[in-house]
């Protein structure tokens, strides 16, 4: 066209838009012809975006093509016809724009018309069919056909009800909802908050953790007495609640002479402004009223528009927690004081230690810099004195060395003070971490005790701090911070009915808590059926009590010197708090592979490369406490292996175990030597209190010990067919009893002890791996 400047730019833009339009039309034509996965580039230009609904939407579009008859425009005319041909292939699926409600009503009416026409085709009217249904007969009609017609009639009636419901206006629906709310309020339920403006007496308005649900309903209080409680109460209540901490007859609101008072009944938990009340208490405008554990309200008086200080659930909840946390903090402090002693200013002390540590760090750096400066100055001074002949080089070197040692001693002393403060800070940090865990755990324990009380379960939950016994380094640690690092809170469950107690780790307590709350909900709804102990989440099978443990240092074995306490003072047993609880007679006797005597070693390094065996004997126990002296047994942890003695079935404080096992070592290496020099063997004594017997068969423990013994013996001599057969027999017997006990535990819906769960697969895997090493002919 010869256009230049702005006209050229406009022409380019027009051509680009027309090209985009052509691409869109081509894509829509391909889509109409059945091509799949076609992308339509509507967004490539403003023109195609504006024409999106016209080209491929819910519309009818007419496109007019302008052609020129002149031969000079032959190419343009042909291109336009091709353009039009592509556009003709586009097919839009037109849908009627209709309101969803109107569409549903139309479809229901059409369905009713079809059903009515079907009935008329059978020669029956709606009245005839209804009369046949009421009279129980249908003339000579087939019963099956009559049943089908009645089903069609019922379907028509349901459709008509839906049509009538959809045709109701919003005001009609709101009026019906309000009427239902008033009917529910008359039966002791809540009313809508919109009714508050019509009241002439005080009321309670709800608070909810979801702000959208706050101030949505009210509970009307009557002139005189208003009784609050549960539906299953013998006496009719005016307001019904159902939840944790709500008694059958919980409290009474009394309105008399323009004054409202509330009186708790049956020790029902009722809080006013965060304080628990135990007697008749007057309410004032804006008071926060909490009933049970979950129901939060604000007391309101009609006609007064005074600002209420607490309007949100969070405010009321924080107020309740701040005033009631003193009881919880007492429990936390009692547990923490057992570890740290009474210290009411732990947080302030920690802050002071941090400040002191920072000051020491700054002083230490300053002292280091000053010492370095002084040392350099002394060196320069002595160099000058040596150069002038006032001092010999030897004397200068000696004086400089003395100065350096003195400064190093001062730095070491300051560094020791710094480590001491760091250790104290670490202890306080461990304390804070444990306190944080207990702060979260104790309210849940308190909740479970309330549930148990309401369900009349003779169970009590308590919290206790317990040291993990699987960390030997922590057991031997002398530093308090290292010991605290392996302290875990556990839940002690005391069953008063069976006079037993069992320990739940924190994770297991959380699992049981959900099961207990689920059962409590059924209990409140009256749907809880009687269950056996095995189905009761409050119950666990009797478990052995950890009486104490004995620590045996193995350094003597690195010299092949026996550890023999038979007939002499036994190894002391201590409980988790370090209190003596009796003793164990234990022997560890090294010998040669063929039971020959071996000489003592002067240097432990001589042990590397030797082959020998150690016989471990657990002979007896003495002075065992009487509170758990039934079915006593000892478990020994040596390297990665655990050995368990058979149970002593009689009740005794001086059990005779007479247990022994042999540990064989071929070509001892540095790892074994290091274990003897630095590690220990742990012997743990367990037993059951009076009246309790183990659920898991004792034979499992015996067979496990035999299995371990046979595996060790066969491992030392894998070419011995007899030992291999003994190992396979012991493995088969142990696996069978173990599977039987696991099925028994599964039926009771309880978890096996975590340590056993983790160990069993490892043992099976290890045994399978060892069995694969057997000779080819045995396989």
C-alpha positions, 0 to 999 in steps of 0.5 A, spaced: 500 500 500 506 504 500 503 506 507 509 509 512 509 511 519 503 510 524 499 507 518 504 502 517 504 500 524 497 500 524 497 496 518 502 491 521 497 490 527 491 489 523 495 484 519 497 480 525 490 480 528 487 477 522 493 472 522 491 470 529 484 470 527 486 465 521 489 461 526 483 460 531 479 459 525 483 453 523 484 450 530 476 450 531 475 447 524 480 442 526 476 441 532 470 440 529 472 435 524 474 430 530 481 432 531 483 431 538 488 435 543 487 441 539 489 448 542 485 454 540 490 460 541 484 465 543 489 469 547 494 471 541 491 478 540 485 482 543 481 481 537 480 473 538 479 474 545 473 479 544 471 474 539 472 468 543 464 467 545 462 468 538 467 463 534 467 457 539 462 459 545 454 459 546 452 463 540 450 463 532 455 467 528 454 469 521 461 471 517 460 475 511 466 474 506 467 480 501 470 478 494 472 482 488 470 480 481 476 483 478 482 479 475 487 483 478 484 481 485 484 473 483 489 471 489 486 475 494 479 472 492 481 465 492 485 466 499 478 469 502 474 463 499 479 458 503 478 462 509 471 462 508 471 454 507 475 453 514 470 458 517 464 454 515 467 447 518 466 450 525 460 447 529 458 450 535 454 446 540 449 451 543 446 450 550 440 454 553 442 459 558 438 457 564 438 458 572 440 452 575 434 452 580 429 453 574 432 448 570 431 443 576 424 445 576 423 444 569 426 437 569 422 435 575 416 437 572 417 434 565 419 427 569 412 428 573 408 429 566 412 423 563 410 419 569 402 421 569 402 419 562 405 412 563 399 412 568 394 414 563 397 409 558 395 404 563 388 406 564 388 409 571 388 416 574 392 418 580 386 418 584 384 411 582 392 409 584 391 412 591 385 409 592 388 402 590 393 403 595 389 405 601 384 400 600 390 395 599 387 392 592 387 394 585 381 390 582 384 385 577 391 388 576 397 384 577 400 385 584 407 386 581 404 391 576 401 395 581 407 395 586 411 398 580 405 403 579 405 405 586 413 406 586 412 411 580 406 415 584 411 415 590 416 418 585 411 423 583 410 425 590 417 426 592 418 430 585 412 435 587 415 436 594 422 438 591 418 443 586 414 446 592 421 447 596 424 450 590 419 455 589 419 457 596 422 464 597 428 466 601 424 469 606 419 463 607 425 458 608 428 463 613 421 463 617 421 455 617 428 455 619 427 460 625 420 456 627 425 450 627 430 453 631 424 455 636 422 448 637 428 446 638 430 451 643 423 449 647 426 442 648 432 445 651 436 447 645 439 453 643 436 459 639 438 464 633 442 470 636 437 474 632 432 472 637 436 476 642 433 483 641 426 480 643 428 478 650 427 481 656 431 477 661 438 475 661 441 470 656 448 466 654 451 468 647 456 463 645 463 463 643 467 459 638 474 458 636 471 459 629 470 466 629 464 465 623 460 461 629 461 466 634 455 470 637 450 465 632 446 462 637 443 464 644 441 460 650 435 463 654 435 464 661 428 463 665 425 468 670 426 464 676 431 457 675 434 455 669 437 448 670 442 445 665 445 438 664 445 432 660 439 429 656 440 422 660 438 426 667 432 423 671 430 430 672 428 434 666 433 440 664 431 446 661 438 447 657 441 441 654 449 440 653 453 434 651 460 434 652 466 432 656 466 435 663 458 436 663 454 432 669 447 430 668 445 435 673 450 440 672 448 447 674 442 452 676 441 459 673 437 463 678 434 470 676 431 474 682 430 481 683 434 483 677 440 479 679 442 473 676 446 467 680 449 461 678 450 455 682 454 448 680 451 442 682 455 435 683 462 438 683 460 440 675 466 444 672 463 451 672 468 457 671 466 465 671 472 469 668 477 463 668 475 462 676 472 455 678 466 456 682 464 451 688 458 455 690 452 460 688 456 466 684 453 472 682 453 474 674 455 481 671 454 483 664 460 481 660 462 475 664 465 469 661 461 463 663 465 456 661 461 449 663 465 443 662 471 443 658 468 446 651 462 450 652 464 458 652 459 463 653 458 471 655 453 473 660 448 478 656 443 483 659 438 485 654 437 493 654 444 495 656 449 496 650 455 497 654 462 494 651 464 487 653 471 487 654 472 479 652 468 478 645 472 473 642 473 465 644 481 466 644 480 472 649 476 467 654 480 461 653 487 465 654 483 467 660 481 460 663 488 457 661 492 463 665 488 462 671 488 454 671 495 453 669 497 454 676 495 447 677 498 444 671 504 448 672 504 445 679 504 438 676 510 440 671 514 443 677 513 437 681 516 432 676 522 437 674 523 438 681 525 430 682 530 432 676 533 439 678 530 440 685 526 446 687 527 452 682 522 457 681 526 462 678 529 457 672 527 462 666 531 468 670 537 464 671 537 461 664 537 469 662 542 470 667 547 465 665 546 467 657 548 474 659 554 472 664 556 467 658 556 473 653 560 477 658 565 471 659 566 471 652 567 478 651 572 478 657 576 472 654 577 475 647 579 481 650 584 477 655 587 473 649 588 479 645 591 483 651 596 477 653 598 476 645 600 484 645 603 483 652 607 477 649 609 480 643 612 486 647 616 482 652 619 478 646 621 485 643 624 487 650 628 481 651 630 481 643 633 488 645 636 486 651 639 480 648 642 485 642 645 490 648 648 484 652 644 485 658 641 478 657 643 472 654 639 468 649 637 462 654 635 467 659 630 471 654 627 464 652 626 461 659 623 468 661 619 468 655 616 461 656 615 462 663 610 468 661 607 464 655 605 458 660 602 463 665 598 466 660 596 459 658 594 457 665 590 464 666 586 462 659 585 455 661 582 457 667 577 462 664 576 457 659 574 452 664 569 457 667 566 458 661 565 451 660 562 450 667 557 456 665 555 453 658 554 446 662 549 450 666 546 453 661 545 446 657 542 443 663 537 449 663 535 448 656 534 441 657 529 443 663 525 448 658 525 442 653 522 437 658 517 443 661 515 444 654 513 437 652 510 436 659 506 443 658 502 439 652 502 432 655 499 434 662 492 437 660 491 431 655 492 427 661 487 431 665 482 430 660 483 423 660 482 422 667 476 426 666 473 422 661 475 416 665 471 419 671 465 420 667 465 413 664 466 410 671 472 407 669 477 405 675 483 408 671 488 413 673 493 417 668 499 420 671 505 423 668 513 421 669 519 422 666 523 416 665 530 415 662 531 411 655 535 404 657 537 403 650 542 408 650 548 405 654 553 412 654 547 416 657 546 411 663 554 411 664 554 419 663 556 423 669 554 429 666 547 431 668 546 435 661 547 428 658 543 424 662 537 429 661 538 429 653 535 421 654 529 423 659 522 422 656 516 423 659 511 417 659 504 416 661 503 411 667 496 408 667 494 405 674 488 400 673 485 400 680 480 394 678 486 389 676 491 393 681 496 393 675 499 399 672 502 399 665 507 404 662 505 408 655 510 412 651 507 418 649 506 416 642 502 410 644 498 415 649 496 419 643 493 413 639 489 411 645 487 418 647 483 418 640 480 411 641 478 413 648 475 419 645 471 416 640 468 411 645 466 417 650 462 420 644 458 413 643 458 413 651 454 420 650 450 418 645 448 412 648 450 407 643 456 404 647 456 397 647 459 392 653 466 390 651 471 385 653 478 388 656 481 386 649 476 391 646 477 397 651 482 402 650 483 403 657 486 396 658 492 393 657 495 386 658 499 386 664 506 388 663 513 386 667 515 392 671 522 394 671 525 393 677 532 395 676 539 394 672 546 392 673 551 395 670 557 390 668 564 393 666 567 389 661 575 392 661 577 385 665 575 381 659 580 385 655 585 381 659 581 375 659 580 376 666 574 372 669 568 377 672 566 372 678 561 374 683 559 368 685 559 367 693 561 374 694 558 381 694 553 381 688 552 386 682 548 392 685 541 393 682 539 400 681 532 403 679 531 409 674 533 414 680 539 410 682 536 407 688 539 400 690 533 395 689 537 388 690 543 385 687 545 379 682 550 374 682 553 374 675 559 371 672 563 372 665 568 366 664 573 367 658 576 360 656 579 357 650 575 354 644 575 347 646 574 349 654 581 349 655 584 354 660 588 361 657 593 365 660 591 372 662 594 378 657 598 383 660 597 388 654 589 388 651 592 389 644 594 381 644 587 380 644 586 382 637 587 376 632 585 371 638 579 366 638 576 364 645 569 364 648 566 367 654 561 363 658 556 368 661 552 365 668 546 369 671 546 365 677 541 368 682 538 375 685 538 377 692 534 382 696 529 383 691 523 388 693 516 385 694 512 389 690 514 385 684 517 379 685 513 374 681 515 371 674 522 374 675 526 374 669 533 377 667 534 380 660 542 381 658 544 386 653 551 384 650 553 388 643 547 387 639 544 381 642 539 380 647 538 374 652 533 373 656 532 368 662 526 363 663 521 366 668 522 364 676 515 362 677 514 362 684 514 368 688 521 370 691 525 375 693 531 371 692 530 368 685 535 362 682 535 363 675 541 358 674 542 361 667 548 360 662 550 362 655 556 361 651 559 367 647 564 365 641 569 370 638 573 368 632 579 372 630 577 378 635 578 385 632 579 392 634 572 393 634 571 387 640 577 390 644 574 397 643 567 394 646 571 391 652 575 397 654 569 402 653 562 399 653 558 395 658 553 389 659 547 391 662 543 386 666 535 388 667 531 385 672 523 385 671 517 382 675 510 382 676 506 385 682 502 380 686 495 378 682 498 379 675 500 374 670 504 374 663 499 374 657 505 372 653 507 365 654 513 364 658 516 359 653 517 365 648 522 367 652 525 361 653 525 359 646 528 365 644 534 364 648 535 357 646 534 360 638 540 365 640 544 360 643 543 355 637 544 360 632 551 362 636 553 355 636 552 354 629 555 360 626 561 358 630 561 352 626 557 352 620 560 345 617 557 342 623 550 338 620 548 337 627 548 344 630 545 346 623 539 342 625 539 344 632 539 351 629 533 350 624 529 346 630 530 352 635 528 357 629 522 353 627 519 352 635 521 360 636 517 362 630 511 358 631 510 361 639 512 368 637 506 368 631 501 365 636 503 370 641 502 376 636 496 373 634 493 373 641 496 380 642 492 382 635 486 379 637 486 384 643 487 390 639 494 392 643 501 393 640 506 389 642 512 392 646 516 397 641 523 394 642 520 387 641 517 389 634 523 392 632 528 386 634 524 381 631 524 382 624 532 384 625 532 377 628 529 373 622 533 377 617 539 375 620 537 368 621 535 368 614 542 371 612 546 366 616 542 360 614 543 362 606 551 361 608 550 354 609 553 349 605 550 347 598 549 340 600 545 342 606 541 347 602 
